Amino acid sequence: MYPKIIIEHFMHPKNVGRLENPSNIGTYETLSKAKAVFYFLIEDDIVKDIKYQVAGCPYAIAVGSILSEYAKGKRIFELAKINKKFLEKYFPVDEDKEECINLPLRAFLNGLSKI
């Protein structure tokens, strides 16, 4: 059984798509060819807009949505601290879902590390 927040963000994902002129792009791909891409529009160290695309399981799609919603309006230094522990505020992080969770999380953090 999926946690309620995972179902909600999987069935109704927020910020899906791509930005035409992003400031930064973060990507991550697994050995099984699941892939996540985040597009950031950053002005004055603040995320003004963010979009993402995920080819992965429901958890990966939902985590992309959760991260994108959280990031809007936040300063880069706040977001660079995000990790799996941060996601535990939203849902229990099970070991068997670790690859699914890491997919969007690593793409997100890769986009921030290029700043």
N, CA and C atoms as a LAMMPS dump frame, in Angstrom:
ITEM: TIMESTEP
0
ITEM: NUMBER OF ATOMS
345
ITEM: BOX BOUNDS ff ff ff
-5.0000000000000000e+02 5.0000000000000000e+02
-5.0000000000000000e+02 5.0000000000000000e+02
-5.0000000000000000e+02 5.0000000000000000e+02
ITEM: ATOMS id mol type element x y z
1 1 1 N 0.84 -1.192 0
2 1 2 C 0 0 0
3 1 3 C 0.884 1.255 0
4 2 1 N 0.585 2.166 -0.88
5 2 2 C 1.325 3.422 -0.968
6 2 3 C 0.813 4.413 0.075
7 3 1 N 1.724 5.234 0.627
8 3 2 C 1.271 6.313 1.512
9 3 3 C 0.372 7.279 0.732
10 4 1 N -0.533 7.912 1.438
11 4 2 C -1.514 8.811 0.813
12 4 3 C -0.842 9.92 -0.01
13 5 1 N 0.232 10.508 0.501
14 5 2 C 0.897 11.598 -0.222
15 5 3 C 1.522 11.104 -1.531
16 6 1 N 2.014 9.869 -1.547
17 6 2 C 2.58 9.306 -2.772
18 6 3 C 1.474 9.114 -3.806
19 7 1 N 0.346 8.598 -3.39
20 7 2 C -0.791 8.415 -4.304
21 7 3 C -1.234 9.76 -4.872
22 8 1 N -1.369 10.752 -4.002
23 8 2 C -1.827 12.08 -4.434
24 8 3 C -0.874 12.696 -5.462
25 9 1 N 0.419 12.668 -5.176
26 9 2 C 1.383 13.281 -6.088
27 9 3 C 1.623 12.438 -7.344
28 10 1 N 1.388 11.144 -7.273
29 10 2 C 1.495 10.308 -8.469
30 10 3 C 0.284 10.525 -9.382
31 11 1 N -0.894 10.575 -8.795
32 11 2 C -2.117 10.746 -9.586
33 11 3 C -2.281 12.185 -10.098
34 12 1 N -1.762 13.147 -9.347
35 12 2 C -1.888 14.566 -9.703
36 12 3 C -0.537 15.267 -9.525
37 13 1 N 0.463 14.886 -10.311
38 13 2 C 1.799 15.476 -10.127
39 13 3 C 1.804 16.969 -10.457
40 14 1 N 2.606 17.686 -9.702
41 14 2 C 2.738 19.134 -9.886
42 14 3 C 4.019 19.43 -10.648
43 15 1 N 4.007 20.465 -11.452
44 15 2 C 5.194 21.013 -12.124
45 15 3 C 5.852 20.071 -13.124
46 16 1 N 5.088 19.209 -13.727
47 16 2 C 5.632 18.292 -14.728
48 16 3 C 5.86 19.054 -16.034
49 17 1 N 6.974 18.767 -16.684
50 17 2 C 7.27 19.391 -17.967
51 17 3 C 8.688 19.904 -17.985
52 18 1 N 8.917 20.877 -18.846
53 18 2 C 10.255 21.461 -18.921
54 18 3 C 10.146 22.965 -19.111
55 19 1 N 11.169 23.668 -18.662
56 19 2 C 11.249 25.109 -18.85
57 19 3 C 12.025 25.387 -20.134
58 20 1 N 11.599 26.407 -20.864
59 20 2 C 12.252 26.708 -22.133
60 20 3 C 13.672 27.244 -21.97
61 21 1 N 13.897 28.115 -21.014
62 21 2 C 15.226 28.696 -20.8
63 21 3 C 15.633 28.541 -19.338
64 22 1 N 15.92 27.318 -18.917
65 22 2 C 16.264 27.12 -17.504
66 22 3 C 17.637 27.694 -17.166
67 23 1 N 17.784 28.086 -15.915
68 23 2 C 19.09 28.526 -15.416
69 23 3 C 20.002 27.328 -15.226
70 24 1 N 19.425 26.24 -14.757
71 24 2 C 20.175 25.009 -14.48
72 24 3 C 19.323 23.799 -14.826
73 25 1 N 20.021 22.708 -15.133
74 25 2 C 19.354 21.427 -15.383
75 25 3 C 20.095 20.369 -14.577
76 26 1 N 19.332 19.544 -13.868
77 26 2 C 19.916 18.434 -13.129
78 26 3 C 19.335 17.131 -13.644
79 27 1 N 20.196 16.147 -13.902
80 27 2 C 19.728 14.853 -14.407
81 27 3 C 20.329 13.719 -13.584
82 28 1 N 19.658 12.601 -13.641
83 28 2 C 20.182 11.369 -13.047
84 28 3 C 19.501 10.198 -13.734
85 29 1 N 20.287 9.173 -14.032
86 29 2 C 19.751 7.976 -14.681
87 29 3 C 20.301 6.75 -13.958
88 30 1 N 19.438 5.763 -13.741
89 30 2 C 19.853 4.53 -13.079
90 30 3 C 20.334 3.514 -14.112
91 31 1 N 20.927 2.437 -13.621
92 31 2 C 21.366 1.362 -14.506
93 31 3 C 20.19 0.72 -15.234
94 32 1 N 19.013 0.766 -14.604
95 32 2 C 17.823 0.181 -15.233
96 32 3 C 17.153 1.151 -16.21
97 33 1 N 17.81 2.282 -16.485
98 33 2 C 17.361 3.286 -17.466
99 33 3 C 16.189 4.151 -16.989
100 34 1 N 15.885 4.125 -15.692
101 34 2 C 14.937 5.109 -15.157
102 34 3 C 15.678 6.443 -15.156
103 35 1 N 14.972 7.528 -15.442
104 35 2 C 15.635 8.826 -15.589
105 35 3 C 14.784 9.949 -15.009
106 36 1 N 15.473 10.928 -14.434
107 36 2 C 14.807 12.127 -13.929
108 36 3 C 15.594 13.347 -14.387
109 37 1 N 14.854 14.396 -14.728
110 37 2 C 15.451 15.673 -15.135
111 37 3 C 14.7 16.792 -14.43
112 38 1 N 15.439 17.704 -13.82
113 38 2 C 14.852 18.897 -13.206
114 38 3 C 15.353 20.125 -13.948
115 39 1 N 14.449 21.069 -14.199
116 39 2 C 14.756 22.33 -14.86
117 39 3 C 14.491 23.444 -13.849
118 40 1 N 15.504 24.245 -13.586
119 40 2 C 15.406 25.31 -12.587
120 40 3 C 15.475 26.676 -13.25
121 41 1 N 14.624 27.587 -12.815
122 41 2 C 14.749 29.005 -13.148
123 41 3 C 15.099 29.693 -11.839
124 42 1 N 16.326 30.198 -11.762
125 42 2 C 16.837 30.768 -10.525
126 42 3 C 17.189 32.228 -10.747
127 43 1 N 16.696 33.074 -9.844
128 43 2 C 17.013 34.502 -9.867
129 43 3 C 17.372 34.92 -8.458
130 44 1 N 18.501 35.582 -8.293
131 44 2 C 18.967 36.045 -6.98
132 44 3 C 18.991 34.915 -5.955
133 45 1 N 19.481 33.752 -6.364
134 45 2 C 19.604 32.568 -5.503
135 45 3 C 18.261 32.019 -5.012
136 46 1 N 17.184 32.368 -5.688
137 46 2 C 15.85 31.874 -5.326
138 46 3 C 15.271 31.117 -6.517
139 47 1 N 14.658 29.969 -6.243
140 47 2 C 14.001 29.187 -7.3
141 47 3 C 12.681 29.873 -7.632
142 48 1 N 12.643 30.5 -8.795
143 48 2 C 11.434 31.201 -9.25
144 48 3 C 10.465 30.233 -9.915
145 49 1 N 11.016 29.228 -10.614
146 49 2 C 10.173 28.215 -11.25
147 49 3 C 10.979 26.929 -11.346
148 50 1 N 10.274 25.834 -11.406
149 50 2 C 10.907 24.526 -11.493
150 50 3 C 9.944 23.569 -12.184
151 51 1 N 10.483 22.769 -13.062
152 51 2 C 9.719 21.711 -13.74
153 51 3 C 10.564 20.449 -13.691
154 52 1 N 9.927 19.332 -13.893
155 52 2 C 10.67 18.076 -13.9
156 52 3 C 9.991 17.065 -14.801
157 53 1 N 10.779 16.069 -15.203
158 53 2 C 10.285 14.927 -15.959
159 53 3 C 10.907 13.688 -15.337
160 54 1 N 10.092 12.671 -15.089
161 54 2 C 10.577 11.426 -14.505
162 54 3 C 10.028 10.256 -15.292
163 55 1 N 10.908 9.37 -15.692
164 55 2 C 10.514 8.085 -16.272
165 55 3 C 10.894 7.055 -15.207
166 56 1 N 9.937 6.718 -14.371
167 56 2 C 10.202 5.817 -13.261
168 56 3 C 8.906 5.375 -12.608
169 57 1 N 9.029 4.797 -11.443
170 57 2 C 7.885 4.233 -10.709
171 57 3 C 7.055 5.334 -10.038
172 58 1 N 5.909 4.974 -9.465
173 58 2 C 5.075 5.973 -8.787
174 58 3 C 5.813 6.761 -7.7
175 59 1 N 6.664 6.092 -6.933
176 59 2 C 7.426 6.809 -5.906
177 59 3 C 8.317 7.874 -6.536
178 60 1 N 9.001 7.545 -7.618
179 60 2 C 9.907 8.491 -8.271
180 60 3 C 9.133 9.707 -8.791
181 61 1 N 8.007 9.464 -9.399
182 61 2 C 7.182 10.561 -9.918
183 61 3 C 6.671 11.43 -8.778
184 62 1 N 6.19 10.794 -7.715
185 62 2 C 5.661 11.535 -6.572
186 62 3 C 6.75 12.348 -5.873
187 63 1 N 7.929 11.78 -5.704
188 63 2 C 9.017 12.511 -5.055
189 63 3 C 9.43 13.709 -5.912
190 64 1 N 9.443 13.567 -7.224
191 64 2 C 9.713 14.7 -8.097
192 64 3 C 8.713 15.82 -7.886
193 65 1 N 7.461 15.456 -7.767
194 65 2 C 6.406 16.436 -7.533
195 65 3 C 6.569 17.119 -6.173
196 66 1 N 6.842 16.33 -5.145
197 66 2 C 7.022 16.878 -3.798
198 66 3 C 8.208 17.841 -3.769
199 67 1 N 9.331 17.432 -4.342
200 67 2 C 10.517 18.297 -4.361
201 67 3 C 10.254 19.588 -5.13
202 68 1 N 9.574 19.481 -6.255
203 68 2 C 9.315 20.681 -7.062
204 68 3 C 8.398 21.662 -6.329
205 69 1 N 7.411 21.151 -5.643
206 69 2 C 6.511 22.024 -4.879
207 69 3 C 7.255 22.708 -3.735
208 70 1 N 8.073 21.953 -3.053
209 70 2 C 8.814 22.499 -1.924
210 70 3 C 9.815 23.568 -2.37
211 71 1 N 10.445 23.361 -3.518
212 71 2 C 11.542 24.222 -3.958
213 71 3 C 11.112 25.623 -4.374
214 72 1 N 9.91 25.762 -4.872
215 72 2 C 9.482 27.077 -5.375
216 72 3 C 9.562 28.139 -4.281
217 73 1 N 10.278 29.208 -4.612
218 73 2 C 10.4 30.331 -3.687
219 73 3 C 11.486 30.167 -2.633
220 74 1 N 12.166 29.034 -2.641
221 74 2 C 13.206 28.783 -1.639
222 74 3 C 14.577 29.225 -2.164
223 75 1 N 15.457 29.545 -1.218
224 75 2 C 16.834 29.898 -1.542
225 75 3 C 17.637 28.621 -1.783
226 76 1 N 18.626 28.723 -2.637
227 76 2 C 19.452 27.581 -3.019
228 76 3 C 20.085 26.906 -1.809
229 77 1 N 20.614 27.699 -0.865
230 77 2 C 21.298 27.091 0.28
231 77 3 C 20.339 26.256 1.118
232 78 1 N 19.056 26.61 1.154
233 78 2 C 18.073 25.808 1.889
234 78 3 C 17.855 24.457 1.209
235 79 1 N 17.818 24.472 -0.099
236 79 2 C 17.516 23.267 -0.872
237 79 3 C 18.689 22.304 -0.946
238 80 1 N 19.895 22.819 -0.883
239 80 2 C 21.083 21.968 -0.982
240 80 3 C 21.195 21.004 0.199
241 81 1 N 20.463 21.258 1.271
242 81 2 C 20.494 20.41 2.465
243 81 3 C 19.502 19.249 2.392
244 82 1 N 18.705 19.204 1.354
245 82 2 C 17.672 18.167 1.242
246 82 3 C 18.32 16.799 1.053
247 83 1 N 17.777 15.816 1.754
248 83 2 C 18.24 14.437 1.649
249 83 3 C 17.062 13.496 1.938
250 84 1 N 17.347 12.207 2.022
251 84 2 C 16.263 11.247 2.297
252 84 3 C 15.595 11.534 3.632
253 85 1 N 16.35 12.002 4.605
254 85 2 C 15.782 12.34 5.916
255 85 3 C 14.702 13.42 5.771
256 86 1 N 14.943 14.379 4.894
257 86 2 C 13.965 15.434 4.625
258 86 3 C 12.645 14.827 4.143
259 87 1 N 12.73 13.832 3.263
260 87 2 C 11.524 13.211 2.713
261 87 3 C 10.743 12.428 3.758
262 88 1 N 11.401 12.009 4.833
263 88 2 C 10.713 11.272 5.897
264 88 3 C 9.664 12.129 6.599
265 89 1 N 9.711 13.437 6.424
266 89 2 C 8.659 14.316 6.954
267 89 3 C 7.347 14.082 6.206
268 90 1 N 7.45 13.576 4.992
269 90 2 C 6.28 13.397 4.137
270 90 3 C 5.747 11.969 4.125
271 91 1 N 6.653 10.988 4.181
272 91 2 C 6.244 9.573 4.123
273 91 3 C 7.368 8.706 4.649
274 92 1 N 7.046 7.485 5.087
275 92 2 C 8.111 6.582 5.541
276 92 3 C 9 6.174 4.368
277 93 1 N 10.306 6.276 4.55
278 93 2 C 11.25 5.923 3.503
279 93 3 C 11.703 4.48 3.734
280 94 1 N 11.171 3.563 2.941
281 94 2 C 11.511 2.148 3.046
282 94 3 C 12.736 1.843 2.192
283 95 1 N 13.558 0.915 2.666
284 95 2 C 14.755 0.519 1.922
285 95 3 C 14.427 0.005 0.526
286 96 1 N 13.317 -0.701 0.385
287 96 2 C 12.98 -1.269 -0.925
288 96 3 C 12.562 -0.204 -1.939
289 97 1 N 12.346 1.02 -1.492
290 97 2 C 11.993 2.133 -2.387
291 97 3 C 13.152 3.108 -2.567
292 98 1 N 14.314 2.742 -2.041
293 98 2 C 15.447 3.659 -2.055
294 98 3 C 15.851 4.094 -3.467
295 99 1 N 15.913 3.171 -4.41
296 99 2 C 16.294 3.543 -5.779
297 99 3 C 15.265 4.499 -6.378
298 100 1 N 13.997 4.247 -6.107
299 100 2 C 12.929 5.114 -6.622
300 100 3 C 13.036 6.524 -6.051
301 101 1 N 13.364 6.609 -4.785
302 101 2 C 13.476 7.908 -4.117
303 101 3 C 14.75 8.631 -4.554
304 102 1 N 15.841 7.891 -4.694
305 102 2 C 17.118 8.495 -5.084
306 102 3 C 17.103 9.054 -6.498
307 103 1 N 16.32 8.475 -7.375
308 103 2 C 16.278 8.93 -8.772
309 103 3 C 15.96 10.426 -8.865
310 104 1 N 14.8 10.885 -8.403
311 104 2 C 14.526 12.323 -8.496
312 104 3 C 15.371 13.155 -7.536
313 105 1 N 15.683 12.589 -6.378
314 105 2 C 16.476 13.337 -5.402
315 105 3 C 17.855 13.673 -5.959
316 106 1 N 18.515 12.72 -6.589
317 106 2 C 19.843 12.974 -7.152
318 106 3 C 19.788 13.941 -8.333
319 107 1 N 18.766 13.824 -9.165
320 107 2 C 18.62 14.773 -10.286
321 107 3 C 18.419 16.193 -9.747
322 108 1 N 17.585 16.318 -8.737
323 108 2 C 17.307 17.603 -8.093
324 108 3 C 18.597 18.197 -7.541
325 109 1 N 19.331 17.419 -6.764
326 109 2 C 20.571 17.909 -6.158
327 109 3 C 21.657 18.171 -7.202
328 110 1 N 21.683 17.381 -8.274
329 110 2 C 22.645 17.645 -9.355
330 110 3 C 22.386 19.001 -9.992
331 111 1 N 21.126 19.37 -10.133
332 111 2 C 20.795 20.671 -10.699
333 111 3 C 21.233 21.81 -9.793
334 112 1 N 21.142 21.607 -8.496
335 112 2 C 21.558 22.643 -7.544
336 112 3 C 23.068 22.748 -7.443
337 113 1 N 23.77 21.648 -7.648
338 113 2 C 25.224 21.656 -7.491
339 113 3 C 25.926 22.392 -8.632
340 114 1 N 25.212 22.692 -9.689
341 114 2 C 25.811 23.387 -10.836
342 114 3 C 25.751 24.9 -10.703
343 115 1 N 25.278 25.363 -9.57
344 115 2 C 25.108 26.809 -9.384
345 115 3 C 26.394 27.428 -8.885
